[in-house]
Amino acid sequence: LTPRTRAAVAALEAAGVMPVLCTGRSVAGTRPVHDELALQRPFVAYNGHWIGQPGEEPWHTIQIPDEQQSAIRRIEDRASFSFRHSAERKISLLSDHPEHLRIAAWYRNVTLLQVRDELPDRDLMRVSAFFQGHDDQVEAAWASLEGSAAAALHKEVFPLSLFPDYKDSDLVLCEIQAQSRGKAEAFGWLASEHGIRAERTIAVGDHCNDRTMLAGAGLSVCPANAATEVRHLADMFIGHHAEEGFASWIEEGAPFHDPAEHIL
């Protein structure tokens, strides 16, 4: 999050645009970015499964159905290690994997346990399961689920090397949550609380967990480095993330005919 990007977000606010942070991160992982951007309104975390103002009761949550705990455990048994997310906390059973402690420190608010029976099995927002090496291990684990579990749960799979701090890692991350509209859940909040229809929004996203948001927005914007899976959803492309493409786009005026009537 560069000074130039922070300035671009502040410029949007000054122009009467309403920036809302929509992310796959946890509440604890989103809070520092939200604070650094000096945003006062609620944010959207856990890919739309949590919408609220930090430190307050959330406006909206979607949790993993309690009856799917056996399915969750089946996935975890095949993984190298995993984290269970409960609101702002993350709980993990300690393992001897060399990357486990490093990722626990990166995740924030993690409690490490040595006894499996102490893991929470209710009110889970997400389970993050880390697999060594290949996507096919994830697919094999997912294929072991019964049809009802696969229908009730949703997974996002990507290499950990997507993150700058883990470019040398060969771990594959499988994030499991309840079925939902993903980040498009934000449109319900915007309509209910602000009277803003989805077609009067602009969505900026670059990866698979942005699909429903990009598909539902009035204008869908992708950076030049967007994943292949979402590029077809873009109404327009802006500069590469590594070259501060978002900030450059805003500095150039962005495509607003009436900024007061749009949200980013």
C-alpha positions, 0 to 999 in steps of 0.5 A: 500500500504505497503513499501514491495509492493512499493519496488516490483513495483520499482523492476519491473521497474528496471528489464525493466517491465512496471507496469500500474495501472488499477483500478475501482477507480476515477481519484482523488482516483487513483492519491495518489496511483499512486504518492506513487508508483512513476509511471510516465506513464498514469494510467487506472481509472474508470474500463477502462473508463478513461486512461491518465496522471494525470493533462493532457487531457486523452487519452481515456474516455467513458462517460454515454450516455446523453440520459440515464439520465432519467434511471440514475435518476430512479436508484438514486430514489430507492437508499439511496444516490448516487454520480455522477462522472464527470472527477475528481469531484463527486457531491451528493445530500445531504441526512440524511443517517448516512453513507453519509458524511462519504463516501463523505469524503472517496471519495475525491473531493466531492461537496454536493448539497441541490438542485437536479436541480443543479446535473450535467446531462452531461459528467458523467463517473459513478454514484455510488448508495448506497442501504441499505441491500440487492442485490435484491433492486439493481436488482429491481431498474435495472429491472425497466429500459427500454431495451435500457437503460439496453443495454447501461449501465453496473453495478457492484454490491458489498457489501461496507464491501469489503473495510477495512474501511467499514467492519461494513457497510451493504450498497450495492454499485451499480456502473453504467457506459456506456457499454465498455470492462472494464479494457480491454480497456487498451489493446487498449492504450497499442497497440496504444501507445506502440505496446504491444499486449494483449497476451504479457501482464500479468494481476493481479486482484481479483474481478469482475471488473477485468474479461475482463482484466484477460480474455484478458491478455497473463497471468492471475494472481489472489491472493489467496483471489480472488472472486469466479467469477474470479478464473476460469480465473486465469492461476496461483495463488499467495499469499493472499492480506493480506499477501503481496502476490503480493510483495512475487511473485515479490521477488521470480522472477515472471514468466518472461522469458524476462522481457523487453517484458512484462507488468504487 
